[in-house]
Amino acid sequence: MKKQISLFALMAVILSACNNKANDVIVNDDGIVKPKAPKAEGFKRILFMGNNLTEYYVSAPTLFQELCNANNQYMNVQQLVTMGVPLDKVYETNKTEANQNFSNRDKDGNYYDYVVLQESIPISLTNLEKYRSNLKMIVQKIHKNSPDAAIYIYQPAPPVGYTNSNYKDCYDELRRNSLLAMVFINNAGLLRVGDAINDAYEGKNNYNYLINNKDNLRNENNAFYFLNDGGFLQATLLYATIFNQKPIIPRKLLLTTGIEDTDCMRKQEVAKAITNSNALLEIAYSNR
C-alpha cells in the first residue's frame, strides 16, 4: 500500500526540502522528511496539541513522558487537548493557556523543541485546505518563540475497522493529505501513526490484533480510540521517531484498566496489559 502512494511521498520530499532550505533536511528511506530539532540547553520541551486520539482511554503525552523518564531522556511534556474538535477549536478552547505558553521564552532561543499536531479526522480526511490553514495558524504562533521547533504532523489511522471495505481508501487518503499538509510547514515531518497501525493490522512482526474476536489496538465501538496496544504503539513510535532508537520499556506503564465509565488509567505491568509489546516495538521502530 505504501508503494502505491510513493508519488505523494516524493512530492512531499521535494516541496518540504524547498521549504526547509535553512535546515539540514533528513529524509528517511521511504521518502518521509524528518525535521531537525534545535539544540537545547537543559530540559527539552514537547507540546502535544490534539483531541481524543492524543488522549482518551490512554494518554500519548503521559506514556511518552514515562518512556523518556525510563530512558534518561530529560523532557518537559506539555499538552493542549480538547475532546472531539479540530485544531483551531483546540486553540480557541485553550486560548489563555496557549497564548501564555507560546509567549514563553527560553535562553537557547526555542521554548519548544518538539511539537506534535494532531488534526481531527473529519478535517484531515476531507478538507485539505482547512487542514493546512489550521496547521499554519498554530505553527505561526509557536514559531514566535520557538522558530526552530521540530514539528510533527500526526498521520491518523482510518476511522473504520480494518475489515471495512473503506479502510484502505481512508488509509490512502489520510496518508496523502497528511503529507500534502506537512510540506507547507517549515521544519516539519510526519508522525506515522496510521502507517504503524496499518502494519500492526497486517500482522507485521507476527503481531495479532484480533484476540477472542476483539480488536486490541482500537475500540471499534467508540470512534476507534486507542486501547492499550494502540496507545503503546503510538507512544513508542513517537519515541523512536524523535530519538531514532528503541526505548527501554519499563516493567509498568500508566495504562487503562478498561473502557467502562468505572475504568481508569493506572500503573500496570506491560507484560500483562499489552498483548505483544516486542512486536509493537519493532513496528514502531520500523515506522520512525
C-alpha positions in Angstrom: 0.0 0.0 0.0 2.8 2.4 0.8 4.4 1.9 -2.6 1.1 2.9 -4.3 1.4 6.4 -2.8 5.1 6.9 -3.3 4.4 9.7 -5.7 2.9 11.7 -3.0 5.8 11.0 -0.7 8.2 12.2 -3.4 6.2 15.3 -3.9 6.3 15.9 -0.1 10.1 15.5 0.0 10.6 17.9 -2.9 8.3 20.6 -1.5 9.4 20.1 2.1 13.1 20.4 1.1 12.3 23.7 -0.6 10.5 24.9 2.5 13.4 23.8 4.7 16.5 25.3 3.0 17.8 26.7 6.2 17.8 23.2 7.9 19.8 20.1 7.3 16.9 18.1 5.9 17.0 14.4 6.7 14.9 12.0 4.5 14.0 8.5 5.7 14.5 5.5 3.4 10.8 5.6 2.3 11.0 9.3 1.4 9.5 10.9 4.5 11.2 14.1 5.7 12.5 14.1 9.3 12.7 17.5 10.9 15.7 18.7 12.8 15.3 19.6 16.4 17.1 22.7 17.8 20.0 22.4 20.2 18.5 22.7 23.7 20.2 23.8 26.9 18.9 21.7 29.8 15.5 20.1 29.6 13.9 19.7 26.2 10.2 20.5 25.8 7.5 18.9 23.7 3.9 20.1 23.1 1.0 17.9 22.1 -2.0 19.6 20.5 -5.0 17.5 19.6 -8.1 15.7 20.7 -9.3 12.2 21.6 -6.5 10.4 19.5 -4.0 12.2 21.7 -5.7 11.3 25.0 -8.7 9.2 25.8 -8.5 5.7 27.2 -4.8 6.1 27.2 -2.6 9.2 27.1 0.1 9.7 24.5 1.7 12.5 26.5 1.7 10.5 29.7 3.1 7.3 28.1 5.8 9.3 26.2 6.8 11.0 29.4 7.1 7.7 31.1 9.3 6.3 28.3 11.5 9.4 28.5 11.9 9.1 32.2 12.8 5.4 32.0 15.4 6.1 29.3 17.0 9.1 31.0 15.8 11.5 28.3 15.0 14.7 30.1 11.8 16.0 28.6 9.2 18.5 29.8 5.9 17.3 28.3 3.0 19.8 27.8 -0.4 19.3 26.2 -3.3 21.3 24.9 -6.1 18.8 24.3 -9.8 19.2 23.8 -12.1 16.3 23.0 -13.7 15.9 19.6 -12.7 19.2 17.9 -10.2 20.3 15.2 -7.0 22.2 15.9 -8.5 25.7 15.6 -11.1 24.8 18.2 -8.4 23.2 20.4 -6.6 26.6 20.3 -9.8 28.6 21.0 -10.8 26.4 23.9 -7.4 26.7 25.5 -6.6 30.2 24.2 -5.4 31.7 27.5 -3.1 28.8 28.3 -1.9 28.5 24.7 -1.0 32.2 24.4 0.9 32.1 27.7 2.8 29.0 26.5 3.5 30.4 23.1 4.8 33.7 24.7 7.3 31.9 27.0 11.0 32.3 26.1 14.0 30.1 26.7 17.6 31.1 26.8 18.5 28.7 23.9 16.1 30.6 21.6 13.4 27.9 21.4 10.9 27.4 24.1 9.6 24.2 22.4 11.9 21.7 20.9 9.2 19.4 19.5 5.5 19.9 18.7 3.0 17.1 17.7 0.0 18.5 15.9 -3.0 16.1 15.7 -5.8 17.4 13.5 -9.3 15.9 13.7 -10.1 13.1 11.3 -13.0 14.8 9.6 -10.7 17.7 8.6 -7.6 15.6 7.8 -9.7 13.2 5.7 -12.0 15.5 3.8 -10.7 19.1 3.9 -7.1 19.6 2.9 -7.4 23.4 2.7 -8.7 23.6 6.3 -6.1 21.1 7.4 -3.3 23.3 6.0 -4.7 26.5 7.3 -5.2 25.1 10.9 -1.6 23.8 10.9 -0.3 27.1 9.6 -2.2 29.2 12.2 -0.9 27.1 15.1 2.7 26.9 13.8 2.9 30.7 13.2 2.0 31.2 16.9 4.6 28.6 18.0 7.3 30.0 15.8 7.3 33.4 17.6 9.3 32.0 20.4 10.2 28.6 19.0 11.4 29.3 15.5 13.4 26.1 15.1 11.0 23.7 16.7 10.7 20.3 15.1 7.1 19.9 14.0 5.5 16.5 13.7 2.2 16.2 11.7 0.1 13.4 13.1 -0.9 10.9 10.4 -4.2 9.3 11.8 -5.4 5.8 11.2 -8.7 5.3 9.3 -11.9 5.9 11.3 -13.2 2.5 10.2 -12.4 -1.1 11.1 -9.6 -3.0 9.4 -12.1 -5.3 7.7 -14.3 -2.5 6.5 -14.3 -2.2 2.7 -13.5 1.6 3.0 -10.4 1.0 5.2 -7.7 1.1 2.5 -9.2 4.1 0.7 -9.3 6.0 4.0 -5.8 4.9 4.8 -4.5 6.2 1.5 -6.4 9.5 1.7 -5.3 10.2 5.3 -1.7 9.5 4.5 -1.8 11.6 1.3 -3.4 14.5 3.0 -1.0 14.4 5.9 1.9 14.5 3.6 0.4 17.3 1.5 -0.3 19.3 4.6 3.1 18.7 6.1 5.0 20.2 3.1 3.6 23.7 3.8 5.1 23.7 7.3 8.7 24.7 7.9 10.9 22.0 9.5 8.0 19.5 9.7 7.8 15.7 9.4 5.2 13.0 9.7 4.4 11.1 12.8 3.4 7.9 11.1 0.7 6.6 13.4 -1.5 5.5 10.6 1.3 3.5 8.9 2.3 1.8 12.2 -1.3 0.9 13.0 -1.7 -0.5 9.4 1.4 -2.6 9.8 0.0 -4.0 13.1 -3.3 -4.9 11.4 -1.4 -6.6 8.6 0.4 -8.8 11.2 3.9 -7.4 10.8 6.5 -9.0 13.2 3.8 -11.6 14.0 1.6 -9.2 15.8 -2.1 -10.4 16.0 -4.5 -7.6 16.6 -7.5 -9.9 17.0 -7.8 -12.0 20.1 -11.1 -13.6 21.0 -12.7 -11.7 18.2 -11.6 -8.4 19.8 -9.5 -5.6 18.3 -6.8 -4.9 20.8 -5.5 -1.8 19.0 -8.6 0.3 19.0 -12.1 0.3 20.4 -14.4 -0.3 17.4 -17.5 0.6 19.5 -16.3 4.1 20.4 -14.8 6.1 17.5 -11.8 3.8 17.2 -10.0 5.4 20.1 -6.7 3.7 21.1 -6.7 0.8 23.6 -3.6 -0.2 25.5 -1.9 -1.9 22.5 -2.6 1.1 20.2 -1.6 3.7 22.8 1.6 1.8 23.5 2.4 1.6 19.7 1.7 5.4 19.4 4.0 6.3 22.3 6.9 4.1 21.3 6.6 5.3 17.7 7.0 8.9 18.8 10.0 8.0 21.0 11.6 6.1 18.1 10.8 8.9 15.7 12.4 11.6 17.9 15.4 9.8 19.3 15.9 7.3 16.4 16.2 4.4 18.7 14.0 1.9 20.5 13.1 2.8 24.1 13.8 0.5 27.0 10.3 -0.4 28.2 9.8 -0.1 31.9 8.1 -3.0 33.7 5.0 -0.9 34.4 3.3 1.9 32.4 0.2 4.0 33.1 -2.5 2.1 31.0 -6.2 1.8 31.0 -8.0 -0.8 33.1 -10.8 -1.0 30.5 -13.4 1.0 28.5 -16.2 1.4 31.0 -17.0 4.6 32.9 -15.7 3.0 36.1 -12.3 2.2 34.5 -9.3 4.5 34.7 -5.6 4.7 33.9 -3.3 3.2 36.5 0.2 1.6 36.6 0.1 -1.9 35.1 2.6 -4.5 34.1 3.3 -4.1 30.4 3.6 -7.9 30.0 0.0 -8.3 31.1 -1.6 -5.2 29.8 -0.1 -5.3 26.3 -0.6 -8.4 24.1 2.7 -8.3 22.3 4.9 -5.4 23.3 8.0 -6.7 21.5 6.2 -6.9 18.1 4.6 -3.5 18.6 8.0 -2.0 19.5 9.5 -3.4 16.3 6.6 -2.0 14.3 7.1 1.4 15.9 10.8 1.4 15.2 10.3 0.5 11.5 8.0 3.5 11.1 10.1 6.1 12.8 
